[in-house]
Amino acid sequence: MDPAILQAAVDRAPVNDDGRSGATLERVRLADGRTVIVKRFDPATDVVMRLVDDSSGREVDLHQSGLLDGLPASVAHPILASWYDDAGHGVLVMRDLGDRVFTWKDTLSAGQISTVLCAVADLHAAYLGRELDGLMPLSDVVGLFQPARIRPLAGNQLVNFALRGWELFAEVAPGEVGQRVLALAQDVTPLVAALERLPATLLHGDLSTVNMALDPGLVLIDWGIATRGPAELDVGRLLAGCAHLMTLGFDDLLAVHREAAGPAYDDAALRLGLLSGLTWLGWNKALDIVDHPDPEVRDRERAALPWWLHQAELAFETGLIQEA
């Protein structure tokens, strides 16, 4: 696709991305009648880019490298074209998936959960053991919300929420396991070292329902922090951020993952994946428990926290994490 085609667009409208990062999204109607989504990367407005030292839009490099051409048949990406503009900022043109993209209000049925987790397992199997260049360092992804990393960007709403949440985490999880989780959240080095000793594959890196569509197979959106690591890291991220949007309980979700992974299932790796999810988003859970205006959300997250802390305890019991 020639970049000039956007100059002849007949209509443009902003797309709400819930303000999570600051990336600019537009729905653009082209002169030939097609509708596409245009994403523009600019670290001046995208806090996640600044957190991972991405100055131009690493997702463009990923697309142009051809790495995503190896996705299995059950998984797709929406990117039609990519380039860098005159300012050196990345531009992606993507299929307009409309309301097929999940929102924070959508709940996944048991059938949809199975479709998603089976497709994610296919993705991980397709790239298992391959040398993968040009991806985000695993330490940057696992440590995305380390207080020391994000504190220089205090003032940004997402960063302020995360800093406040980590302050609250010690209050909502005061026991030994909670203290060990918080220590890892503040310094992910021992956790990353343990993860790097496990079999590795291509990871989406930010696997959440709002980065998915069913069309009818799984379409994964927003590959900007794709990395290489154990498959279970994606699973832990998904459950940590989105289990409340799924009709199955935690243990049933793990059972679906176990069946989808088949012979590749690794219980110890799953424990580390779940612990990683908690060290990434534990701040959000603490914030919801203490500060969320909806009492149902506060109660839901308070009830779920013991399960997460038990998973963390099981991860520590594997002996894979060599803490200081």
Phi and psi restraints in degrees (value plus and minus 20) as a CYANA .aco file:
   2 ASP   PHI     -97.1   -57.1
   2 ASP   PSI     110.5   150.5
   3 PRO   PHI     -74.3   -34.3
   3 PRO   PSI     -46.9    -6.9
   4 ALA   PHI     -83.8   -43.8
   4 ALA   PSI     -39.7     0.3
   5 ILE   PHI     -83.8   -43.8
   5 ILE   PSI     -48.3    -8.3
   6 LEU   PHI     -91.8   -51.8
   6 LEU   PSI     -46.7    -6.7
   7 GLN   PHI     -88.4   -48.4
   7 GLN   PSI     -43.3    -3.3
   8 ALA   PHI    -116.6   -76.6
   8 ALA   PSI      -6.5    33.5
   9 ALA   PHI     -81.1   -41.1
   9 ALA   PSI     125.7   165.7
  10 VAL   PHI    -120.4   -80.4
  10 VAL   PSI     -31.1     8.9
  11 ASP   PHI    -180.5  -140.5
  11 ASP   PSI     123.4   163.4
  12 ARG   PHI    -159.1  -119.1
  12 ARG   PSI     122.9   162.9
  13 ALA   PHI    -169.8  -129.8
  13 ALA   PSI     119.0   159.0
  14 PRO   PHI     -86.3   -46.3
  14 PRO   PSI     130.0   170.0
  15 VAL   PHI    -132.9   -92.9
  15 VAL   PSI     110.1   150.1
  16 ASN   PHI     -97.5   -57.5
  16 ASN   PSI     101.7   141.7
  17 ASP   PHI    -129.7   -89.7
  17 ASP   PSI       4.2    44.2
  18 ASP   PHI      47.5    87.5
  18 ASP   PSI      -8.2    31.8
  19 GLY   PHI      44.5    84.5
  19 GLY   PSI       4.0    44.0
  20 ARG   PHI     -88.3   -48.3
  20 ARG   PSI     -61.0   -21.0
  21 SER   PHI    -143.8  -103.8
  21 SER   PSI     -55.3   -15.3
  22 GLY   PHI      91.9   131.9
  22 GLY   PSI     -20.9    19.1
  23 ALA   PHI     -81.5   -41.5
  23 ALA   PSI     125.5   165.5
  24 THR   PHI    -111.9   -71.9
  24 THR   PSI     102.6   142.6
  25 LEU   PHI    -140.8  -100.8
  25 LEU   PSI     114.1   154.1
  26 GLU   PHI    -150.6  -110.6
  26 GLU   PSI     123.8   163.8
  27 ARG   PHI    -115.9   -75.9
  27 ARG   PSI     100.6   140.6
  28 VAL   PHI    -140.6  -100.6
  28 VAL   PSI     107.4   147.4
  29 ARG   PHI    -116.7   -76.7
  29 ARG   PSI      99.1   139.1
  30 LEU   PHI    -100.4   -60.4
  30 LEU   PSI     146.4   186.4
  31 ALA   PHI     -82.3   -42.3
  31 ALA   PSI     -47.9    -7.9
  32 ASP   PHI    -104.9   -64.9
  32 ASP   PSI     -15.9    24.1
  33 GLY   PHI      77.2   117.2
  33 GLY   PSI     -34.0     6.0
  34 ARG   PHI     -90.1   -50.1
  34 ARG   PSI     128.9   168.9
  35 THR   PHI    -133.4   -93.4
  35 THR   PSI     111.6   151.6
  36 VAL   PHI    -151.8  -111.8
  36 VAL   PSI     143.6   183.6
  37 ILE   PHI    -126.1   -86.1
  37 ILE   PSI     108.7   148.7
  38 VAL   PHI    -131.4   -91.4
  38 VAL   PSI     105.5   145.5
  39 LYS   PHI    -133.7   -93.7
  39 LYS   PSI     108.6   148.6
  40 ARG   PHI    -137.1   -97.1
  40 ARG   PSI     114.0   154.0
  41 PHE   PHI    -122.0   -82.0
  41 PHE   PSI     110.5   150.5
  42 ASP   PHI    -171.8  -131.8
  42 ASP   PSI      94.0   134.0
  43 PRO   PHI     -82.2   -42.2
  43 PRO   PSI     -37.2     2.8
  44 ALA   PHI     -87.0   -47.0
  44 ALA   PSI     -46.1    -6.1
  45 THR   PHI    -137.0   -97.0
  45 THR   PSI     -31.3     8.7
  46 ASP   PHI    -129.2   -89.2
  46 ASP   PSI      84.8   124.8
  47 VAL   PHI     -88.2   -48.2
  47 VAL   PSI     -53.0   -13.0
  48 VAL   PHI     -84.6   -44.6
  48 VAL   PSI     -58.2   -18.2
  49 MET   PHI     -78.5   -38.5
  49 MET   PSI     -62.1   -22.1
  50 ARG   PHI     -88.8   -48.8
  50 ARG   PSI     -57.4   -17.4
  51 LEU   PHI     -83.4   -43.4
  51 LEU   PSI     -51.9   -11.9
  52 VAL   PHI    -128.5   -88.5
  52 VAL   PSI      -4.8    35.2
  53 ASP   PHI      36.5    76.5
  53 ASP   PSI      25.9    65.9
  54 ASP   PHI    -123.2   -83.2
  54 ASP   PSI      88.7   128.7
  55 SER   PHI    -110.5   -70.5
  55 SER   PSI     -31.1     8.9
  56 SER   PHI    -157.5  -117.5
  56 SER   PSI     -42.9    -2.9
  57 GLY   PHI      99.0   139.0
  57 GLY   PSI      62.1   102.1
  58 ARG   PHI     -83.0   -43.0
  58 ARG   PSI     -42.2    -2.2
  59 GLU   PHI     -83.7   -43.7
  59 GLU   PSI     -50.1   -10.1
  60 VAL   PHI     -84.6   -44.6
  60 VAL   PSI     -65.7   -25.7
  61 ASP   PHI     -79.7   -39.7
  61 ASP   PSI     -62.5   -22.5
  62 LEU   PHI     -80.6   -40.6
  62 LEU   PSI     -65.0   -25.0
  63 HIS   PHI     -84.5   -44.5
  63 HIS   PSI     -64.5   -24.5
  64 GLN   PHI     -91.1   -51.1
  64 GLN   PSI     -41.8    -1.8
  65 SER   PHI     -89.7   -49.7
  65 SER   PSI     -40.2    -0.2
  66 GLY   PHI      64.8   104.8
  66 GLY   PSI     -18.0    22.0
  67 LEU   PHI     -80.2   -40.2
  67 LEU   PSI     -57.5   -17.5
  68 LEU   PHI     -94.2   -54.2
  68 LEU   PSI     -27.9    12.1
  69 ASP   PHI     -87.1   -47.1
  69 ASP   PSI     -37.2     2.8
  70 GLY   PHI    -112.2   -72.2
  70 GLY   PSI      -8.9    31.1
  71 LEU   PHI     -81.2   -41.2
  71 LEU   PSI     125.0   165.0
  72 PRO   PHI     -89.0   -49.0
  72 PRO   PSI     146.8   186.8
  73 ALA   PHI     -81.6   -41.6
  73 ALA   PSI     -45.4    -5.4
  74 SER   PHI    -103.1   -63.1
  74 SER   PSI     -24.7    15.3
  75 VAL   PHI    -150.5  -110.5
  75 VAL   PSI     118.7   158.7
  76 ALA   PHI    -155.8  -115.8
  76 ALA   PSI     143.7   183.7
  77 HIS   PHI    -138.3   -98.3
  77 HIS   PSI     140.6   180.6
  78 PRO   PHI    -116.6   -76.6
  78 PRO   PSI     -15.4    24.6
  79 ILE   PHI     -96.4   -56.4
  79 ILE   PSI     106.9   146.9
  80 LEU   PHI    -118.2   -78.2
  80 LEU   PSI     -55.0   -15.0
  81 ALA   PHI    -179.1  -139.1
  81 ALA   PSI     138.1   178.1
  82 SER   PHI    -171.8  -131.8
  82 SER   PSI     128.8   168.8
  83 TRP   PHI    -184.9  -144.9
  83 TRP   PSI     155.9   195.9
  84 TYR   PHI    -130.9   -90.9
  84 TYR   PSI     116.4   156.4
  85 ASP   PHI    -101.5   -61.5
  85 ASP   PSI    -196.5  -156.5
  86 ASP   PHI     -83.5   -43.5
  86 ASP   PSI     -43.4    -3.4
  87 ALA   PHI    -107.8   -67.8
  87 ALA   PSI     -20.0    20.0
  88 GLY   PHI      63.3   103.3
  88 GLY   PSI      -7.2    32.8
  89 HIS   PHI    -113.7   -73.7
  89 HIS   PSI     120.6   160.6
  90 GLY   PHI     -91.8   -51.8
  90 GLY   PSI     128.5   168.5
  91 VAL   PHI    -153.2  -113.2
  91 VAL   PSI     111.0   151.0
  92 LEU   PHI    -137.8   -97.8
  92 LEU   PSI     116.6   156.6
  93 VAL   PHI    -131.1   -91.1
  93 VAL   PSI     104.6   144.6
  94 MET   PHI    -147.1  -107.1
  94 MET   PSI     137.2   177.2
  95 ARG   PHI     -78.7   -38.7
  95 ARG   PSI     122.4   162.4
  96 ASP   PHI    -106.6   -66.6
  96 ASP   PSI      84.8   124.8
  97 LEU   PHI    -109.2   -69.2
  97 LEU   PSI     -24.7    15.3
  98 GLY   PHI      34.5    74.5
  98 GLY   PSI    -155.7  -115.7
  99 ASP   PHI    -101.2   -61.2
  99 ASP   PSI     -11.3    28.7
 100 ARG   PHI     -96.7   -56.7
 100 ARG   PSI     -36.6     3.4
 101 VAL   PHI     -98.5   -58.5
 101 VAL   PSI     110.1   150.1
 102 PHE   PHI     -87.6   -47.6
 102 PHE   PSI     128.3   168.3
 103 THR   PHI    -134.5   -94.5
 103 THR   PSI     156.4   196.4
 104 TRP   PHI     -89.7   -49.7
 104 TRP   PSI     -25.0    15.0
 105 LYS   PHI    -121.7   -81.7
 105 LYS   PSI     -28.0    12.0
 106 ASP   PHI    -107.1   -67.1
 106 ASP   PSI     116.7   156.7
 107 THR   PHI    -129.5   -89.5
 107 THR   PSI     112.7   152.7
 108 LEU   PHI    -106.4   -66.4
 108 LEU   PSI     112.4   152.4
 109 SER   PHI     -95.8   -55.8
 109 SER   PSI     149.9   189.9
 110 ALA   PHI     -78.7   -38.7
 110 ALA   PSI     -60.2   -20.2
 111 GLY   PHI     -85.6   -45.6
 111 GLY   PSI     -61.4   -21.4
 112 GLN   PHI     -86.0   -46.0
 112 GLN   PSI     -59.0   -19.0
 113 ILE   PHI     -80.4   -40.4
 113 ILE   PSI     -64.2   -24.2
 114 SER   PHI     -82.9   -42.9
 114 SER   PSI     -63.0   -23.0
 115 THR   PHI     -79.5   -39.5
 115 THR   PSI     -65.6   -25.6
 116 VAL   PHI     -84.1   -44.1
 116 VAL   PSI     -71.2   -31.2
 117 LEU   PHI     -89.9   -49.9
 117 LEU   PSI     -52.5   -12.5
 118 CYS   PHI     -87.4   -47.4
 118 CYS   PSI     -60.9   -20.9
 119 ALA   PHI     -86.8   -46.8
 119 ALA   PSI     -61.2   -21.2
 120 VAL   PHI     -81.7   -41.7
 120 VAL   PSI     -60.0   -20.0
 121 ALA   PHI     -82.9   -42.9
 121 ALA   PSI     -58.7   -18.7
 122 ASP   PHI     -82.4   -42.4
 122 ASP   PSI     -62.4   -22.4
 123 LEU   PHI     -77.9   -37.9
 123 LEU   PSI     -69.7   -29.7
 124 HIS   PHI     -84.9   -44.9
 124 HIS   PSI     -58.0   -18.0
 125 ALA   PHI     -86.2   -46.2
 125 ALA   PSI     -55.1   -15.1
 126 ALA   PHI     -86.7   -46.7
 126 ALA   PSI     -49.9    -9.9
 127 TYR   PHI    -131.5   -91.5
 127 TYR   PSI     -15.8    24.2
 128 LEU   PHI     -78.9   -38.9
 128 LEU   PSI     107.7   147.7
 129 GLY   PHI      59.5    99.5
 129 GLY   PSI     -22.7    17.3
 130 ARG   PHI    -100.6   -60.6
 130 ARG   PSI     128.4   168.4
 131 GLU   PHI     -96.3   -56.3
 131 GLU   PSI     105.1   145.1
 132 LEU   PHI    -146.7  -106.7
 132 LEU   PSI      97.0   137.0
 133 ASP   PHI    -122.0   -82.0
 133 ASP   PSI     138.4   178.4
 134 GLY   PHI      58.5    98.5
 134 GLY   PSI      -7.0    33.0
 135 LEU   PHI    -113.9   -73.9
 135 LEU   PSI     145.5   185.5
 136 MET   PHI     -84.6   -44.6
 136 MET   PSI     116.0   156.0
 137 PRO   PHI     -76.5   -36.5
 137 PRO   PSI     119.1   159.1
 138 LEU   PHI     -78.0   -38.0
 138 LEU   PSI     -57.5   -17.5
 139 SER   PHI     -83.4   -43.4
 139 SER   PSI     -53.8   -13.8
 140 ASP   PHI     -89.0   -49.0
 140 ASP   PSI     -55.3   -15.3
 141 VAL   PHI     -95.2   -55.2
 141 VAL   PSI     -70.2   -30.2
 142 VAL   PHI     -83.4   -43.4
 142 VAL   PSI     -54.9   -14.9
 143 GLY   PHI    -118.7   -78.7
 143 GLY   PSI       4.4    44.4
 144 LEU   PHI     -75.4   -35.4
 144 LEU   PSI     -58.6   -18.6
 145 PHE   PHI    -128.7   -88.7
 145 PHE   PSI       4.8    44.8
 146 GLN   PHI     -78.2   -38.2
 146 GLN   PSI     110.0   150.0
 147 PRO   PHI     -71.9   -31.9
 147 PRO   PSI     -61.2   -21.2
 148 ALA   PHI     -85.8   -45.8
 148 ALA   PSI     -51.6   -11.6
 149 ARG   PHI     -92.7   -52.7
 149 ARG   PSI     -61.4   -21.4
 150 ILE   PHI    -109.8   -69.8
 150 ILE   PSI     -40.2    -0.2
 151 ARG   PHI     -77.1   -37.1
 151 ARG   PSI     -57.7   -17.7
 152 PRO   PHI     -80.9   -40.9
 152 PRO   PSI     -37.4     2.6
 153 LEU   PHI    -122.7   -82.7
 153 LEU   PSI      -2.1    37.9
 154 ALA   PHI     -75.2   -35.2
 154 ALA   PSI     120.3   160.3
 155 GLY   PHI      96.3   136.3
 155 GLY   PSI     -52.2   -12.2
 156 ASN   PHI     -91.3   -51.3
 156 ASN   PSI     119.2   159.2
 157 GLN   PHI     -79.9   -39.9
 157 GLN   PSI     -66.3   -26.3
 158 LEU   PHI     -81.6   -41.6
 158 LEU   PSI     -63.9   -23.9
 159 VAL   PHI     -84.0   -44.0
 159 VAL   PSI     -63.2   -23.2
 160 ASN   PHI     -80.8   -40.8
 160 ASN   PSI     -61.7   -21.7
 161 PHE   PHI     -80.6   -40.6
 161 PHE   PSI     -65.9   -25.9
 162 ALA   PHI     -84.6   -44.6
 162 ALA   PSI     -63.0   -23.0
 163 LEU   PHI     -83.0   -43.0
 163 LEU   PSI     -63.5   -23.5
 164 ARG   PHI     -82.8   -42.8
 164 ARG   PSI     -63.0   -23.0
 165 GLY   PHI     -82.6   -42.6
 165 GLY   PSI     -61.8   -21.8
 166 TRP   PHI     -86.8   -46.8
 166 TRP   PSI     -52.5   -12.5
 167 GLU   PHI     -83.6   -43.6
 167 GLU   PSI     -56.0   -16.0
 168 LEU   PHI     -99.4   -59.4
 168 LEU   PSI     -40.2    -0.2
 169 PHE   PHI     -80.8   -40.8
 169 PHE   PSI     -60.3   -20.3
 170 ALA   PHI     -82.3   -42.3
 170 ALA   PSI     -49.1    -9.1
 171 GLU   PHI     -93.8   -53.8
 171 GLU   PSI     -60.8   -20.8
 172 VAL   PHI    -106.7   -66.7
 172 VAL   PSI     -39.0     1.0
 173 ALA   PHI    -151.6  -111.6
 173 ALA   PSI      49.5    89.5
 174 PRO   PHI    -100.0   -60.0
 174 PRO   PSI     -30.0    10.0
 175 GLY   PHI     -95.3   -55.3
 175 GLY   PSI    -196.5  -156.5
 176 GLU   PHI     -81.9   -41.9
 176 GLU   PSI     -63.9   -23.9
 177 VAL   PHI     -83.7   -43.7
 177 VAL   PSI     -64.3   -24.3
 178 GLY   PHI     -79.9   -39.9
 178 GLY   PSI     -59.9   -19.9
 179 GLN   PHI     -84.4   -44.4
 179 GLN   PSI     -59.2   -19.2
 180 ARG   PHI     -89.4   -49.4
 180 ARG   PSI     -57.4   -17.4
 181 VAL   PHI     -82.4   -42.4
 181 VAL   PSI     -66.1   -26.1
 182 LEU   PHI     -82.7   -42.7
 182 LEU   PSI     -58.8   -18.8
 183 ALA   PHI     -81.8   -41.8
 183 ALA   PSI     -60.7   -20.7
 184 LEU   PHI     -88.5   -48.5
 184 LEU   PSI     -57.4   -17.4
 185 ALA   PHI     -82.3   -42.3
 185 ALA   PSI     -51.8   -11.8
 186 GLN   PHI    -101.6   -61.6
 186 GLN   PSI     -43.7    -3.7
 187 ASP   PHI    -169.5  -129.5
 187 ASP   PSI      79.9   119.9
 188 VAL   PHI    -101.8   -61.8
 188 VAL   PSI     -18.5    21.5
 189 THR   PHI     -71.7   -31.7
 189 THR   PSI     -69.2   -29.2
 190 PRO   PHI     -84.1   -44.1
 190 PRO   PSI     -55.1   -15.1
 191 LEU   PHI     -88.3   -48.3
 191 LEU   PSI     -64.4   -24.4
 192 VAL   PHI     -82.4   -42.4
 192 VAL   PSI     -60.8   -20.8
 193 ALA   PHI     -79.8   -39.8
 193 ALA   PSI     -60.8   -20.8
 194 ALA   PHI     -86.5   -46.5
 194 ALA   PSI     -63.2   -23.2
 195 LEU   PHI     -83.6   -43.6
 195 LEU   PSI     -56.6   -16.6
 196 GLU   PHI     -92.1   -52.1
 196 GLU   PSI     -32.3     7.7
 197 ARG   PHI    -107.4   -67.4
 197 ARG   PSI     -23.1    16.9
 198 LEU   PHI    -119.5   -79.5
 198 LEU   PSI     138.5   178.5
 199 PRO   PHI     -74.5   -34.5
 199 PRO   PSI     119.3   159.3
 200 ALA   PHI    -139.2   -99.2
 200 ALA   PSI     134.0   174.0
 201 THR   PHI    -168.8  -128.8
 201 THR   PSI    -198.5  -158.5
 202 LEU   PHI     -93.6   -53.6
 202 LEU   PSI     108.7   148.7
 203 LEU   PHI    -134.4   -94.4
 203 LEU   PSI     117.8   157.8
 204 HIS   PHI     -82.1   -42.1
 204 HIS   PSI     -59.4   -19.4
 205 GLY   PHI      73.1   113.1
 205 GLY   PSI     -50.0   -10.0
 206 ASP   PHI    -155.6  -115.6
 206 ASP   PSI      33.6    73.6
 207 LEU   PHI     -94.0   -54.0
 207 LEU   PSI      87.1   127.1
 208 SER   PHI    -165.5  -125.5
 208 SER   PSI     139.9   179.9
 209 THR   PHI     -83.3   -43.3
 209 THR   PSI     -52.1   -12.1
 210 VAL   PHI     -93.4   -53.4
 210 VAL   PSI     -26.7    13.3
 211 ASN   PHI    -124.3   -84.3
 211 ASN   PSI       4.9    44.9
 212 MET   PHI    -152.9  -112.9
 212 MET   PSI     132.8   172.8
 213 ALA   PHI    -160.7  -120.7
 213 ALA   PSI     135.1   175.1
 214 LEU   PHI    -133.0   -93.0
 214 LEU   PSI      99.5   139.5
 215 ASP   PHI    -165.8  -125.8
 215 ASP   PSI      32.2    72.2
 216 PRO   PHI    -101.5   -61.5
 216 PRO   PSI     -37.2     2.8
 217 GLY   PHI     -96.7   -56.7
 217 GLY   PSI    -197.9  -157.9
 218 LEU   PHI     -99.4   -59.4
 218 LEU   PSI     106.6   146.6
 219 VAL   PHI    -131.9   -91.9
 219 VAL   PSI     104.4   144.4
 220 LEU   PHI    -123.8   -83.8
 220 LEU   PSI     109.2   149.2
 221 ILE   PHI    -130.9   -90.9
 221 ILE   PSI     133.7   173.7
 222 ASP   PHI      46.6    86.6
 222 ASP   PSI      57.3    97.3
 223 TRP   PHI    -115.5   -75.5
 223 TRP   PSI       1.7    41.7
 224 GLY   PHI     -84.7   -44.7
 224 GLY   PSI     -44.2    -4.2
 225 ILE   PHI    -140.2  -100.2
 225 ILE   PSI      14.0    54.0
 226 ALA   PHI     -77.6   -37.6
 226 ALA   PSI     122.4   162.4
 227 THR   PHI    -165.5  -125.5
 227 THR   PSI    -196.1  -156.1
 228 ARG   PHI    -140.8  -100.8
 228 ARG   PSI     107.8   147.8
 229 GLY   PHI    -198.8  -158.8
 229 GLY   PSI    -191.8  -151.8
 230 PRO   PHI     -87.4   -47.4
 230 PRO   PSI     121.4   161.4
 231 ALA   PHI     -74.3   -34.3
 231 ALA   PSI     -54.9   -14.9
 232 GLU   PHI     -85.9   -45.9
 232 GLU   PSI     -35.6     4.4
 233 LEU   PHI     -85.6   -45.6
 233 LEU   PSI     -60.7   -20.7
 234 ASP   PHI     -82.4   -42.4
 234 ASP   PSI     -60.5   -20.5
 235 VAL   PHI     -85.0   -45.0
 235 VAL   PSI     -63.8   -23.8
 236 GLY   PHI     -82.4   -42.4
 236 GLY   PSI     -60.1   -20.1
 237 ARG   PHI     -83.3   -43.3
 237 ARG   PSI     -63.7   -23.7
 238 LEU   PHI     -82.6   -42.6
 238 LEU   PSI     -66.8   -26.8
 239 LEU   PHI     -89.2   -49.2
 239 LEU   PSI     -57.8   -17.8
 240 ALA   PHI     -83.2   -43.2
 240 ALA   PSI     -57.0   -17.0
 241 GLY   PHI    -116.0   -76.0
 241 GLY   PSI     -41.4    -1.4
 242 CYS   PHI    -156.2  -116.2
 242 CYS   PSI     -15.0    25.0
 243 ALA   PHI     -78.8   -38.8
 243 ALA   PSI     -49.5    -9.5
 244 HIS   PHI     -90.7   -50.7
 244 HIS   PSI     -30.7     9.3
 245 LEU   PHI    -119.0   -79.0
 245 LEU   PSI      -7.4    32.6
 246 MET   PHI    -140.3  -100.3
 246 MET   PSI     123.8   163.8
 247 THR   PHI     -98.2   -58.2
 247 THR   PSI     -30.2     9.8
 248 LEU   PHI    -117.3   -77.3
 248 LEU   PSI     130.8   170.8
 249 GLY   PHI     -95.6   -55.6
 249 GLY   PSI     151.5   191.5
 250 PHE   PHI     -75.2   -35.2
 250 PHE   PSI     -70.8   -30.8
 251 ASP   PHI     -87.4   -47.4
 251 ASP   PSI     -54.2   -14.2
 252 ASP   PHI     -88.8   -48.8
 252 ASP   PSI     -56.0   -16.0
 253 LEU   PHI     -82.0   -42.0
 253 LEU   PSI     -62.7   -22.7
 254 LEU   PHI     -84.1   -44.1
 254 LEU   PSI     -55.2   -15.2
 255 ALA   PHI     -85.8   -45.8
 255 ALA   PSI     -59.7   -19.7
 256 VAL   PHI     -84.7   -44.7
 256 VAL   PSI     -62.9   -22.9
 257 HIS   PHI     -81.2   -41.2
 257 HIS   PSI     -62.7   -22.7
 258 ARG   PHI     -80.6   -40.6
 258 ARG   PSI     -63.3   -23.3
 259 GLU   PHI     -87.8   -47.8
 259 GLU   PSI     -60.4   -20.4
 260 ALA   PHI     -86.0   -46.0
 260 ALA   PSI     -59.1   -19.1
 261 ALA   PHI     -91.4   -51.4
 261 ALA   PSI     -48.3    -8.3
 262 GLY   PHI      41.2    81.2
 262 GLY   PSI    -157.3  -117.3
 263 PRO   PHI     -81.6   -41.6
 263 PRO   PSI     -39.2     0.8
 264 ALA   PHI     -99.0   -59.0
 264 ALA   PSI     -27.4    12.6
 265 TYR   PHI     -80.2   -40.2
 265 TYR   PSI     114.0   154.0
 266 ASP   PHI    -153.2  -113.2
 266 ASP   PSI      89.2   129.2
 267 ASP   PHI     -84.4   -44.4
 267 ASP   PSI     -63.5   -23.5
 268 ALA   PHI     -83.8   -43.8
 268 ALA   PSI     -60.2   -20.2
 269 ALA   PHI     -84.6   -44.6
 269 ALA   PSI     -56.8   -16.8
 270 LEU   PHI     -82.9   -42.9
 270 LEU   PSI     -60.0   -20.0
 271 ARG   PHI     -79.6   -39.6
 271 ARG   PSI     -63.2   -23.2
 272 LEU   PHI     -87.7   -47.7
 272 LEU   PSI     -54.9   -14.9
 273 GLY   PHI     -84.4   -44.4
 273 GLY   PSI     -62.0   -22.0
 274 LEU   PHI     -88.6   -48.6
 274 LEU   PSI     -60.0   -20.0
 275 LEU   PHI     -81.5   -41.5
 275 LEU   PSI     -60.0   -20.0
 276 SER   PHI     -82.7   -42.7
 276 SER   PSI     -59.5   -19.5
 277 GLY   PHI     -80.5   -40.5
 277 GLY   PSI     -58.2   -18.2
 278 LEU   PHI     -93.0   -53.0
 278 LEU   PSI     -58.0   -18.0
 279 THR   PHI     -91.1   -51.1
 279 THR   PSI     -40.5    -0.5
 280 TRP   PHI    -103.2   -63.2
 280 TRP   PSI     -67.0   -27.0
 281 LEU   PHI    -137.6   -97.6
 281 LEU   PSI      -5.5    34.5
 282 GLY   PHI     -79.1   -39.1
 282 GLY   PSI     -52.7   -12.7
 283 TRP   PHI     -80.1   -40.1
 283 TRP   PSI     -58.7   -18.7
 284 ASN   PHI     -89.1   -49.1
 284 ASN   PSI     -57.6   -17.6
 285 LYS   PHI     -86.2   -46.2
 285 LYS   PSI     -64.2   -24.2
 286 ALA   PHI     -83.5   -43.5
 286 ALA   PSI     -60.8   -20.8
 287 LEU   PHI     -82.5   -42.5
 287 LEU   PSI     -62.9   -22.9
 288 ASP   PHI     -85.1   -45.1
 288 ASP   PSI     -59.2   -19.2
 289 ILE   PHI     -84.3   -44.3
 289 ILE   PSI     -58.3   -18.3
 290 VAL   PHI    -117.3   -77.3
 290 VAL   PSI     -63.1   -23.1
 291 ASP   PHI    -129.6   -89.6
 291 ASP   PSI     -31.5     8.5
 292 HIS   PHI     -84.2   -44.2
 292 HIS   PSI     115.8   155.8
 293 PRO   PHI     -91.0   -51.0
 293 PRO   PSI     -38.4     1.6
 294 ASP   PHI    -113.5   -73.5
 294 ASP   PSI      96.8   136.8
 295 PRO   PHI     -81.7   -41.7
 295 PRO   PSI     -48.0    -8.0
 296 GLU   PHI     -86.6   -46.6
 296 GLU   PSI     -58.5   -18.5
 297 VAL   PHI     -87.7   -47.7
 297 VAL   PSI     -62.7   -22.7
 298 ARG   PHI     -78.7   -38.7
 298 ARG   PSI     -65.7   -25.7
 299 ASP   PHI     -85.8   -45.8
 299 ASP   PSI     -61.3   -21.3
 300 ARG   PHI     -81.1   -41.1
 300 ARG   PSI     -66.9   -26.9
 301 GLU   PHI     -92.1   -52.1
 301 GLU   PSI     -54.2   -14.2
 302 ARG   PHI     -85.3   -45.3
 302 ARG   PSI     -58.9   -18.9
 303 ALA   PHI     -90.0   -50.0
 303 ALA   PSI     -50.2   -10.2
 304 ALA   PHI    -101.9   -61.9
 304 ALA   PSI     -44.7    -4.7
 305 LEU   PHI     -79.3   -39.3
 305 LEU   PSI     -60.9   -20.9
 306 PRO   PHI     -77.9   -37.9
 306 PRO   PSI     -55.9   -15.9
 307 TRP   PHI     -82.7   -42.7
 307 TRP   PSI     -65.4   -25.4
 308 TRP   PHI     -84.1   -44.1
 308 TRP   PSI     -60.8   -20.8
 309 LEU   PHI     -87.8   -47.8
 309 LEU   PSI     -53.0   -13.0
 310 HIS   PHI     -86.1   -46.1
 310 HIS   PSI     -60.8   -20.8
 311 GLN   PHI     -82.2   -42.2
 311 GLN   PSI     -59.0   -19.0
 312 ALA   PHI     -83.3   -43.3
 312 ALA   PSI     -62.0   -22.0
 313 GLU   PHI     -80.5   -40.5
 313 GLU   PSI     -62.4   -22.4
 314 LEU   PHI     -83.1   -43.1
 314 LEU   PSI     -56.5   -16.5
 315 ALA   PHI     -85.1   -45.1
 315 ALA   PSI     -63.2   -23.2
 316 PHE   PHI     -83.8   -43.8
 316 PHE   PSI     -54.6   -14.6
 317 GLU   PHI     -89.7   -49.7
 317 GLU   PSI     -36.9     3.1
 318 THR   PHI     -86.6   -46.6
 318 THR   PSI     -41.5    -1.5
 319 GLY   PHI      56.7    96.7
 319 GLY   PSI     -14.1    25.9
 320 LEU   PHI     -98.7   -58.7
 320 LEU   PSI     -39.9     0.1
 321 ILE   PHI    -119.3   -79.3
 321 ILE   PSI      98.1   138.1
 322 GLN   PHI    -116.2   -76.2
 322 GLN   PSI      69.6   109.6
 323 GLU   PHI     -97.5   -57.5
 323 GLU   PSI     134.4   174.4
